Amino acid sequence: MLARPFRLTRGTDYRSVVRRGVRCGGARVVTSMLTTGEAREPRFGFIISKQVGTAVIRNTVRRRLKAVCASAITDVPEGTDVVIRALPASATATFAELAADVTRCLARLDRERATT
């Protein structure tokens, strides 16, 4: 579970990450990452629309994504905001498939950030 300091809570933060951050797309999720340069823990936000499925399915996907991000906190640089948008294919994905998509995108986005 992600503790409060590791979560994005304001809509303006979500918008800035999605609009100004670098993006990595996959079959099940789209990950956006923005490095703010602040000295604080990385923060994660999740966007799961009704296209993913019913409330039960959306909450299951959200819990799985939170668990993946909780284990990846040490790999994300401090001061970074990450927004993960679940696509409809995430409803039928296993935990391992979601974890693979998210960790692949986080690693790719971190490499891109390091080169710029």
Stockholm file with secondary structure:
# STOCKHOLM 1.0

chainA/1-116         MLARPFRLTRGTDYRSVVRRGVRCGGARVVTSMLTTGEAREPRFGFIISKQVGTAVIRNTVRRRLKAVCASAITDVPEGTDVVIRALPASATATFAELAADVTRCLARLDRERATT
#=GR chainA/1-116 SS CCCGGGBCCCHHHHHHHHHHSEEEECSSEEEEEEECCCSSCCEEEEEECTTSCSHHHHHHHHHHHHHHHHHHGGGSCTTEEEEEEECGGGGGCCHHHHHHHHHHHHHHHHHHHHHC
#=GC SS_cons         CCCGGGBCCCHHHHHHHHHHSEEEECSSEEEEEEECCCSSCCEEEEEECTTSCSHHHHHHHHHHHHHHHHHHGGGSCTTEEEEEEECGGGGGCCHHHHHHHHHHHHHHHHHHHHHC
//
